[in-house]
């Protein structure tokens, strides 16, 4: 019912910035939670950032807090992840996800829809 398409990934030097986009289509985003997750080879998919669709609450993993910012453009049905001060350990495939519910969520099992991912590589 919901399709998510990530874009904006690429290769960047340590200390640089990238902005990821996630375009959503299908259902409206009233009472939805938007999230970003990432997965490096051989590791579990981990939470990065989330926000409720009203834009009143955000949450971040400790590893990215202060460096990453999640936001959305309601008119475009798009959620963004601004990534600054990137580190090599940020290298991963980044996934956009949507939870059909009003409450904030920080774990993969609570999300209902997923994009296919976009690669982010940070060189040292």
C-alpha atoms as an extended CHARMM CRD file, in Angstrom:
* protein
*
       124  EXT
         1         1  UNK       CA              0.0000000000        0.0000000000        0.0000000000  PROA      1               0.0000000000
         2         2  UNK       CA              2.9840000000        2.2890000000        0.5610000000  PROA      2               0.0000000000
         3         3  UNK       CA              6.0200000000        2.5230000000       -1.6780000000  PROA      3               0.0000000000
         4         4  UNK       CA              9.2540000000        4.1210000000       -0.4860000000  PROA      4               0.0000000000
         5         5  UNK       CA             12.1590000000        5.0800000000       -2.7250000000  PROA      5               0.0000000000
         6         6  UNK       CA             15.4360000000        6.3090000000       -1.2480000000  PROA      6               0.0000000000
         7         7  UNK       CA             17.9170000000        8.4910000000       -3.0780000000  PROA      7               0.0000000000
         8         8  UNK       CA             20.9130000000       10.6880000000       -2.3680000000  PROA      8               0.0000000000
         9         9  UNK       CA             23.4360000000        8.0810000000       -1.3240000000  PROA      9               0.0000000000
        10        10  UNK       CA             26.9760000000        8.0650000000       -2.6140000000  PROA      10              0.0000000000
        11        11  UNK       CA             30.6260000000        8.3350000000       -1.7140000000  PROA      11              0.0000000000
        12        12  UNK       CA             31.8200000000       11.1630000000        0.4970000000  PROA      12              0.0000000000
        13        13  UNK       CA             34.9930000000       11.9690000000        2.3980000000  PROA      13              0.0000000000
        14        14  UNK       CA             35.0980000000       11.8800000000        6.1730000000  PROA      14              0.0000000000
        15        15  UNK       CA             33.8090000000       15.1500000000        7.5700000000  PROA      15              0.0000000000
        16        16  UNK       CA             31.5830000000       15.7280000000        4.5730000000  PROA      16              0.0000000000
        17        17  UNK       CA             27.8230000000       15.7980000000        4.2330000000  PROA      17              0.0000000000
        18        18  UNK       CA             25.0470000000       14.0330000000        2.3750000000  PROA      18              0.0000000000
        19        19  UNK       CA             21.2970000000       14.4070000000        2.3250000000  PROA      19              0.0000000000
        20        20  UNK       CA             19.1740000000       11.3400000000        1.7710000000  PROA      20              0.0000000000
        21        21  UNK       CA             15.6260000000       11.5700000000        0.4680000000  PROA      21              0.0000000000
        22        22  UNK       CA             12.7640000000        9.1260000000        0.7600000000  PROA      22              0.0000000000
        23        23  UNK       CA              9.7980000000        9.6540000000       -1.5300000000  PROA      23              0.0000000000
        24        24  UNK       CA              6.5840000000        7.9820000000       -0.4120000000  PROA      24              0.0000000000
        25        25  UNK       CA              3.5380000000        7.1080000000       -2.4690000000  PROA      25              0.0000000000
        26        26  UNK       CA              0.3130000000        5.2160000000       -1.9260000000  PROA      26              0.0000000000
        27        27  UNK       CA             -1.2730000000        6.1010000000        1.3850000000  PROA      27              0.0000000000
        28        28  UNK       CA             -1.3630000000        9.3970000000        3.1670000000  PROA      28              0.0000000000
        29        29  UNK       CA              0.9790000000        9.9790000000        6.0850000000  PROA      29              0.0000000000
        30        30  UNK       CA             -1.4880000000       11.0320000000        8.7270000000  PROA      30              0.0000000000
        31        31  UNK       CA             -0.5720000000        9.3140000000       12.0200000000  PROA      31              0.0000000000
        32        32  UNK       CA              2.5590000000        7.7410000000       10.5540000000  PROA      32              0.0000000000
        33        33  UNK       CA              6.0380000000        7.4900000000       11.9900000000  PROA      33              0.0000000000
        34        34  UNK       CA              8.9280000000        7.9090000000        9.5670000000  PROA      34              0.0000000000
        35        35  UNK       CA             12.2820000000        6.3290000000       10.2570000000  PROA      35              0.0000000000
        36        36  UNK       CA             15.7760000000        5.8250000000        8.9100000000  PROA      36              0.0000000000
        37        37  UNK       CA             17.7970000000        2.6840000000        9.5390000000  PROA      37              0.0000000000
        38        38  UNK       CA             21.1550000000        1.4710000000        8.3020000000  PROA      38              0.0000000000
        39        39  UNK       CA             22.9030000000       -1.8390000000        7.8250000000  PROA      39              0.0000000000
        40        40  UNK       CA             26.5720000000       -2.5520000000        7.2810000000  PROA      40              0.0000000000
        41        41  UNK       CA             27.8070000000       -5.8920000000        5.8830000000  PROA      41              0.0000000000
        42        42  UNK       CA             27.6840000000       -8.6020000000        8.5230000000  PROA      42              0.0000000000
        43        43  UNK       CA             25.8250000000       -6.4190000000       11.0050000000  PROA      43              0.0000000000
        44        44  UNK       CA             22.2380000000       -6.0870000000       12.1280000000  PROA      44              0.0000000000
        45        45  UNK       CA             20.0560000000       -3.3400000000       10.7880000000  PROA      45              0.0000000000
        46        46  UNK       CA             20.1300000000       -0.5090000000       13.3120000000  PROA      46              0.0000000000
        47        47  UNK       CA             18.0130000000        2.4940000000       14.1050000000  PROA      47              0.0000000000
        48        48  UNK       CA             19.2740000000        5.9040000000       12.9960000000  PROA      48              0.0000000000
        49        49  UNK       CA             16.4950000000        8.4860000000       13.2850000000  PROA      49              0.0000000000
        50        50  UNK       CA             12.7250000000        8.8580000000       13.4030000000  PROA      50              0.0000000000
        51        51  UNK       CA             10.0140000000       11.4840000000       13.4910000000  PROA      51              0.0000000000
        52        52  UNK       CA              6.2830000000       11.5630000000       13.8120000000  PROA      52              0.0000000000
        53        53  UNK       CA              4.4570000000       12.9020000000       10.7800000000  PROA      53              0.0000000000
        54        54  UNK       CA              3.1030000000       15.8990000000       12.6450000000  PROA      54              0.0000000000
        55        55  UNK       CA              6.7180000000       16.9930000000       12.9870000000  PROA      55              0.0000000000
        56        56  UNK       CA              6.5060000000       17.5410000000       16.7220000000  PROA      56              0.0000000000
        57        57  UNK       CA              8.8950000000       14.7930000000       17.8340000000  PROA      57              0.0000000000
        58        58  UNK       CA             12.2010000000       13.3960000000       16.6420000000  PROA      58              0.0000000000
        59        59  UNK       CA             14.5190000000       10.7060000000       17.9170000000  PROA      59              0.0000000000
        60        60  UNK       CA             18.1160000000        9.7750000000       17.1430000000  PROA      60              0.0000000000
        61        61  UNK       CA             20.5510000000        7.0130000000       17.8710000000  PROA      61              0.0000000000
        62        62  UNK       CA             23.3220000000        8.1260000000       20.1920000000  PROA      62              0.0000000000
        63        63  UNK       CA             25.8730000000        7.4160000000       17.4760000000  PROA      63              0.0000000000
        64        64  UNK       CA             24.4230000000       10.0790000000       15.1580000000  PROA      64              0.0000000000
        65        65  UNK       CA             22.8920000000       12.6000000000       17.5340000000  PROA      65              0.0000000000
        66        66  UNK       CA             24.2080000000       16.0680000000       16.8500000000  PROA      66              0.0000000000
        67        67  UNK       CA             25.3560000000       15.1050000000       13.3560000000  PROA      67              0.0000000000
        68        68  UNK       CA             22.2070000000       13.8580000000       11.5970000000  PROA      68              0.0000000000
        69        69  UNK       CA             18.8530000000       15.5880000000       11.2280000000  PROA      69              0.0000000000
        70        70  UNK       CA             15.5910000000       14.0110000000       10.1140000000  PROA      70              0.0000000000
        71        71  UNK       CA             12.8970000000       16.1670000000        8.5380000000  PROA      71              0.0000000000
        72        72  UNK       CA             10.0100000000       15.9510000000        6.1300000000  PROA      72              0.0000000000
        73        73  UNK       CA              8.1670000000       17.9010000000        3.4630000000  PROA      73              0.0000000000
        74        74  UNK       CA              4.4970000000       17.0540000000        3.7800000000  PROA      74              0.0000000000
        75        75  UNK       CA              3.5620000000       18.5870000000        0.4330000000  PROA      75              0.0000000000
        76        76  UNK       CA              6.0210000000       16.2730000000       -1.3260000000  PROA      76              0.0000000000
        77        77  UNK       CA              5.4370000000       13.2110000000        0.8610000000  PROA      77              0.0000000000
        78        78  UNK       CA              9.1670000000       13.0910000000        1.3640000000  PROA      78              0.0000000000
        79        79  UNK       CA             11.3520000000       12.5000000000        4.4000000000  PROA      79              0.0000000000
        80        80  UNK       CA             14.9970000000       13.5630000000        4.5410000000  PROA      80              0.0000000000
        81        81  UNK       CA             18.0820000000       12.6180000000        6.4660000000  PROA      81              0.0000000000
        82        82  UNK       CA             20.7100000000       15.3410000000        6.5530000000  PROA      82              0.0000000000
        83        83  UNK       CA             24.0430000000       13.7860000000        7.4860000000  PROA      83              0.0000000000
        84        84  UNK       CA             26.9030000000       16.0390000000        8.5420000000  PROA      84              0.0000000000
        85        85  UNK       CA             30.3770000000       15.3460000000        9.9090000000  PROA      85              0.0000000000
        86        86  UNK       CA             30.2900000000       11.9010000000        8.3750000000  PROA      86              0.0000000000
        87        87  UNK       CA             32.6030000000        9.2080000000        9.6750000000  PROA      87              0.0000000000
        88        88  UNK       CA             33.8290000000        5.9860000000        8.0390000000  PROA      88              0.0000000000
        89        89  UNK       CA             31.7260000000        4.0270000000       10.5310000000  PROA      89              0.0000000000
        90        90  UNK       CA             28.6290000000        5.6360000000        9.0070000000  PROA      90              0.0000000000
        91        91  UNK       CA             29.2140000000        3.5330000000        5.8880000000  PROA      91              0.0000000000
        92        92  UNK       CA             26.1540000000        1.3570000000        5.3340000000  PROA      92              0.0000000000
        93        93  UNK       CA             23.0510000000        0.8450000000        3.2790000000  PROA      93              0.0000000000
        94        94  UNK       CA             20.4590000000        3.3010000000        4.5410000000  PROA      94              0.0000000000
        95        95  UNK       CA             16.7870000000        2.3840000000        4.5510000000  PROA      95              0.0000000000
        96        96  UNK       CA             13.6950000000        4.5130000000        4.8590000000  PROA      96              0.0000000000
        97        97  UNK       CA             10.7710000000        2.9940000000        6.7410000000  PROA      97              0.0000000000
        98        98  UNK       CA              7.2160000000        3.8550000000        7.7530000000  PROA      98              0.0000000000
        99        99  UNK       CA              5.2110000000        2.7310000000       10.7340000000  PROA      99              0.0000000000
       100       100  UNK       CA              1.4280000000        2.9440000000       10.3890000000  PROA      100             0.0000000000
       101       101  UNK       CA              0.7450000000        4.4460000000       13.7830000000  PROA      101             0.0000000000
       102       102  UNK       CA              0.9380000000        7.6320000000       15.7880000000  PROA      102             0.0000000000
       103       103  UNK       CA              3.5370000000        6.5360000000       18.3200000000  PROA      103             0.0000000000
       104       104  UNK       CA              7.2670000000        6.9130000000       17.9540000000  PROA      104             0.0000000000
       105       105  UNK       CA              9.2020000000        3.7340000000       17.1750000000  PROA      105             0.0000000000
       106       106  UNK       CA             12.8950000000        2.9280000000       17.2700000000  PROA      106             0.0000000000
       107       107  UNK       CA             13.1790000000       -0.7510000000       16.3050000000  PROA      107             0.0000000000
       108       108  UNK       CA             12.8930000000       -2.5020000000       12.9570000000  PROA      108             0.0000000000
       109       109  UNK       CA             10.1090000000       -4.8440000000       14.0390000000  PROA      109             0.0000000000
       110       110  UNK       CA              7.7030000000       -1.9570000000       14.6130000000  PROA      110             0.0000000000
       111       111  UNK       CA              7.8530000000       -0.6260000000       11.0540000000  PROA      111             0.0000000000
       112       112  UNK       CA              5.4810000000       -1.7430000000        8.3210000000  PROA      112             0.0000000000
       113       113  UNK       CA              6.9430000000       -0.5060000000        5.0400000000  PROA      113             0.0000000000
       114       114  UNK       CA             10.5230000000       -0.3340000000        3.7820000000  PROA      114             0.0000000000
       115       115  UNK       CA             12.4210000000        1.1140000000        0.8760000000  PROA      115             0.0000000000
       116       116  UNK       CA             15.0940000000       -0.8150000000       -0.9870000000  PROA      116             0.0000000000
       117       117  UNK       CA             17.9690000000        1.1640000000        0.4750000000  PROA      117             0.0000000000
       118       118  UNK       CA             20.6710000000        3.5100000000       -0.7360000000  PROA      118             0.0000000000
       119       119  UNK       CA             24.4070000000        3.0280000000       -0.2630000000  PROA      119             0.0000000000
       120       120  UNK       CA             26.4090000000        5.5500000000        1.7330000000  PROA      120             0.0000000000
       121       121  UNK       CA             30.1820000000        5.1760000000        1.7200000000  PROA      121             0.0000000000
       122       122  UNK       CA             32.4420000000        7.4260000000        3.7770000000  PROA      122             0.0000000000
       123       123  UNK       CA             36.1450000000        7.3540000000        2.9780000000  PROA      123             0.0000000000
       124       124  UNK       CA             38.8610000000        8.2590000000        5.4520000000  PROA      124             0.0000000000
